[in-house]
Amino acid sequence: MIVSVWLRIVRIKFLLASMIGITNGLLYAYLVYNQFNIIDALLTYIGVIFLHASVDIFNDYWDYKRGIDTTTKRTKFSGGTGVLPEKKLDPAIAYKAGFFCMVIGLVIGGYFVIHSGLIIAVILTVAILSIYFYSTTIVNIGLGETLVAIKGAMIVIGTCYVQSGIIDFSIVFLGIISGILSSLVLYIASFPDFDADKEKGRKTLVILLGKDRGSKIFPFLIIFIYILITIGIIGQYLPIYTMITFISLPFAIRSSQLLRNYDNLEDLVKAISNTLIFSRILGICLLLSYIIAIIHQ
């Protein structure tokens, strides 16, 4: 029982985004620079997973303390995990767990700073400050989605740098795509929490734009991702096999259609679900394109 509670509060199903980002960074380093260190790879997975878990735990803790998770209607994709409002876990223990996860990530990151130098130190500093202040400050000034995009990009770029010691334009390009994908999921998942977030002082991008404008902008954000992929293929920043990412298009179209009914909770949940599927398929297809490129090089 207690295991399921911890798996809920760390939002185990959302950890996949970070896992995909790391794997893409590893595959790129191997394809382009023929570099792969299994110990560093495993430590990267462990460190990033703990850091990802810490921000989710802290987010649940602060949303509970601010009363957001007790006033919003929770869905399987939004409104927090429900662990603290349901009294499944003591808030003080949750806070300590979040801090513990952050420290584990910091220790592993410290190893990489010694191993790889200043660039990792900068990435680690941004990560730690972002994790701790995300739910108390960053989301209050309208930078939540931007920070998630930066975090997603840094995971890919940092992973490659740890392996190869090099950052080039193509890995930055790949990182940007991964970051926008992560941010897009957060963006649409904030629609159901609109009223509760606004009441408690949060400024998500949807709150700043308004639901109607936010729903109309969403398809253009998806189109932008596909434009980046097309540019990447034509410019040879991405493998030609990245064309397989377009199989995610039906889910992207469906999520955009459903989001038009943003005041209908059932349609909204379906829109979030389709966006999550779209982002995972696209991320995995990116991964597969690098595997195919490695096999055929």
DAKA-V256850 format. One record per residue. N is the residue number from 1. OMEGA is omega as a letter, one per 20 degrees, with the letter a starting at -180 (NA if undefined). Layout:
BEGIN
n = [N | N]
omega = [OMEGA | OMEGA]
END
This chain:
BEGIN
n = [1 | 2 | 3 | 4 | 5 | 6 | 7 | 8 | 9 | 10 | 11 | 12 | 13 | 14 | 15 | 16 | 17 | 18 | 19 | 20 | 21 | 22 | 23 | 24 | 25 | 26 | 27 | 28 | 29 | 30 | 31 | 32 | 33 | 34 | 35 | 36 | 37 | 38 | 39 | 40 | 41 | 42 | 43 | 44 | 45 | 46 | 47 | 48 | 49 | 50 | 51 | 52 | 53 | 54 | 55 | 56 | 57 | 58 | 59 | 60 | 61 | 62 | 63 | 64 | 65 | 66 | 67 | 68 | 69 | 70 | 71 | 72 | 73 | 74 | 75 | 76 | 77 | 78 | 79 | 80 | 81 | 82 | 83 | 84 | 85 | 86 | 87 | 88 | 89 | 90 | 91 | 92 | 93 | 94 | 95 | 96 | 97 | 98 | 99 | 100 | 101 | 102 | 103 | 104 | 105 | 106 | 107 | 108 | 109 | 110 | 111 | 112 | 113 | 114 | 115 | 116 | 117 | 118 | 119 | 120 | 121 | 122 | 123 | 124 | 125 | 126 | 127 | 128 | 129 | 130 | 131 | 132 | 133 | 134 | 135 | 136 | 137 | 138 | 139 | 140 | 141 | 142 | 143 | 144 | 145 | 146 | 147 | 148 | 149 | 150 | 151 | 152 | 153 | 154 | 155 | 156 | 157 | 158 | 159 | 160 | 161 | 162 | 163 | 164 | 165 | 166 | 167 | 168 | 169 | 170 | 171 | 172 | 173 | 174 | 175 | 176 | 177 | 178 | 179 | 180 | 181 | 182 | 183 | 184 | 185 | 186 | 187 | 188 | 189 | 190 | 191 | 192 | 193 | 194 | 195 | 196 | 197 | 198 | 199 | 200 | 201 | 202 | 203 | 204 | 205 | 206 | 207 | 208 | 209 | 210 | 211 | 212 | 213 | 214 | 215 | 216 | 217 | 218 | 219 | 220 | 221 | 222 | 223 | 224 | 225 | 226 | 227 | 228 | 229 | 230 | 231 | 232 | 233 | 234 | 235 | 236 | 237 | 238 | 239 | 240 | 241 | 242 | 243 | 244 | 245 | 246 | 247 | 248 | 249 | 250 | 251 | 252 | 253 | 254 | 255 | 256 | 257 | 258 | 259 | 260 | 261 | 262 | 263 | 264 | 265 | 266 | 267 | 268 | 269 | 270 | 271 | 272 | 273 | 274 | 275 | 276 | 277 | 278 | 279 | 280 | 281 | 282 | 283 | 284 | 285 | 286 | 287 | 288 | 289 | 290 | 291 | 292 | 293 | 294 | 295 | 296 | 297]
omega = [a | r | a | r | r | r | r | a | r | r | a | a | r | r | a | a | r | r | r | r | r | a | r | r | r | a | r | a | a | a | a | a | r | a | r | r | a | r | r | r | r | r | r | r | a | a | a | r | r | r | r | r | a | a | r | r | r | r | r | a | a | r | r | a | a | r | a | a | r | a | a | r | a | r | a | r | a | r | a | a | a | a | a | r | r | r | r | a | r | a | a | r | r | r | r | r | r | r | r | r | r | r | r | r | r | r | r | r | r | r | a | r | r | a | a | r | a | a | r | r | r | r | a | r | r | a | a | r | r | a | a | a | a | a | a | a | a | a | r | a | r | a | a | a | r | a | r | r | r | r | r | r | a | r | a | a | a | r | r | a | r | a | a | a | a | r | r | a | a | a | r | r | r | r | r | r | r | a | r | r | r | a | a | r | r | a | a | r | r | r | a | a | a | a | a | r | a | a | a | r | r | r | r | r | r | r | r | a | a | a | a | r | r | r | r | r | a | a | a | r | r | r | r | r | r | r | r | r | r | r | a | r | a | a | r | r | r | r | r | a | r | r | a | r | a | r | r | a | r | r | r | r | a | a | r | r | a | a | r | r | a | r | r | a | a | r | a | r | r | r | r | r | r | r | r | r | r | a | a | r | a | r | r | r | r | r | a | a | r | r | r | r | r | a | a | a | NA]
END
